[in-house]
Amino acid sequence: MTHGLSPSNTTAVIGAGPYGLSIAAHLHELKVPTHVFGEPMESWRKMPARMFLKSVWSASSLADPDGAQSLDAFLEVKGVPPPAPIPLDFFIDYATWFQEQAVPDIDHARVTHLSHGTDGFRLKVSDGRELSADTVVVAVGVRQFAHLPEFARDLPRHLASHTGDHVDFSGFRGCRVAVVGAGQSALESAAILRDEGAEVEVISRGPVHWISRTLYSHGGPVRHLLYPPTDVGPPVLNWLCAAPLLMSRLPVQVRQKIEERAVRPAGANWLRARVDGRLPVTTFTQVLDASPSNQGVRLTLSDGTFRQVDHLMLGTGYKPHIGQLDFLDPSLRELVRTRDGYPVLNPWFESSVPGLHFAGGLAGRTFGPICRFVAGARISAQQIARRAAGLN
Ligand SMILES: Cc1cc2nc3c(=O)[nH]c(=O)nc-3n(C[C@H](O)[C@H](O)[C@H](O)COP(=O)(O)OP(=O)(O)OC[C@H]3O[C@@H](n4cnc5c(N)ncnc54)[C@H](O)[C@@H]3O)c2cc1C
């Protein structure tokens, strides 16, 4: 059964997070027939309920063409002052308002299969429908690419989990929990666990960095020259990260170096007071082994010590890889040129398969670290919509 989409002129957007919604808003503006799939803001509804955003206000608006649905516009509608940092529930309310205004028609079905034929793309969705499209935008986020280190892969979930598996930490009250990692998710999860009454230790193979933005706080009128609104990376590199089209022209090795520095694991400064001196942090130490034991998990650390905990929580991030996109037909997957598992993209975020675009984390190897953040949604939305409308 095929219905609903015309193969000749429809763009299917797979994903209704910040990227999918921003892209759809731009497609609507250019009158491109669009079909958006996915559960609006699904990933954000699965984040720790008591979390705050790491990104600053100027970097956290979804992108509509004229800015009428920015965070500032939402504040005016609500009549409240801007919260800092931004609480998760506030951000979800904002994005829901954005979606209702800019992208009211969403198909909540999941795409279960995407293939390619002579007449364009074919999509199968979770309720059994089959549809066609001539352009497809994959904007599915990174949740499905959660990275578990080797030592934790065989442990049962009640003993080891990824930070992304938890909305509510109250079940850990009274438990000993080791949190591995030193990025925002690891550090904030540790802080929330402590608040919930768990006995927590952070274990990190490197140092713990805090993002101070000192030059912003003391930079007076020039601070806006030092920090672009997108705010990804330290001063100087942040301007390069804010220009993903320029970034994509740099040699691969240079881009990788910039990425390593710009998004090294670090916590937001407002989180520091909830971690420093409040819970043990063991740095420059690796977990060599994690084995089930009578009382939970026994950890062997690289400093020669051991830990006995009830639960091991991995704040070890996400590693996007196109091979893990379960809905991509193998024959289509083979046609997509990749580097390190990421699709190689042209300036319109289009892969080596004409009409097949990637946005968000999967675009990161071409366009740099801004693709990991909401702030990267505008440029991808502009480029993809222009291409789909035939303006490029
Ligand atoms: C704990 C945590 C905190 C973060 N904090 C920040 C922050 O403060 N600021 C920031 O800028 N970024 C933050 N990020 C990164 C953030 O996740 C991304 O910036 C943003 O969500 C990327 O948007 P997206 O649209 O690419 O993906 P997502 O928001 O993950 O959206 C993916 C969408 O795809 C849909 N989908 C997935 N598979 C299918 C399918 N097969 N069929 C149909 N639909 C599908 C989902 O339903 C969802 O609608 C954080 C990430 C984490 C994990």
The ligand as an ORCA input file, in Angstrom:
! r2SCAN-3c Opt
* xyz 0 1
  C      21.754     14.676     28.445
  C      21.921     15.553     27.238
  C      21.937     16.926     27.385
  C      22.079     17.762     26.275
  N      22.074     19.119     26.463
  C      22.184     19.927     25.388
  C      22.157     21.350     25.544
  O      22.083     21.873     26.643
  N      22.204     22.124     24.427
  C      22.312     21.593     23.170
  O      22.362     22.354     22.199
  N      22.368     20.252     22.997
  C      22.307     19.423     24.066
  N      22.349     18.060     23.896
  C      22.501     17.533     22.537
  C      21.091     17.427     21.936
  O      20.621     16.142     22.103
  C      21.125     17.827     20.521
  O      21.562     19.158     20.423
  C      19.731     17.797     19.841
  O      18.802     16.996     20.503
  C      19.890     17.303     18.464
  O      18.643     17.362     17.850
  P      18.196     16.295     16.779
  O      16.929     16.823     16.199
  O      19.332     16.005     15.873
  O      17.946     14.945     17.572
  P      16.939     14.537     18.724
  O      16.572     15.673     19.584
  O      17.526     13.350     19.365
  O      15.622     14.106     17.928
  C      15.548     12.904     17.214
  C      14.168     12.749     16.627
  O      14.205     11.655     15.731
  C      13.071     10.839     15.940
  N      13.399      9.510     15.426
  C      14.445      8.715     15.757
  N      14.406      7.582     15.039
  C      13.312      7.669     14.230
  C      12.720      6.824     13.262
  N      13.255      5.630     12.945
  N      11.584      7.227     12.647
  C      11.039      8.445     12.948
  N      11.562      9.282     13.839
  C      12.689      8.894     14.484
  C      12.792     10.950     17.413
  O      11.445     10.595     17.711
  C      13.062     12.441     17.618
  O      11.917     13.172     17.274
  C      22.217     17.205     24.988
  C      22.215     15.808     24.828
  C      22.082     15.005     25.939
  C      22.076     13.511     25.738
*
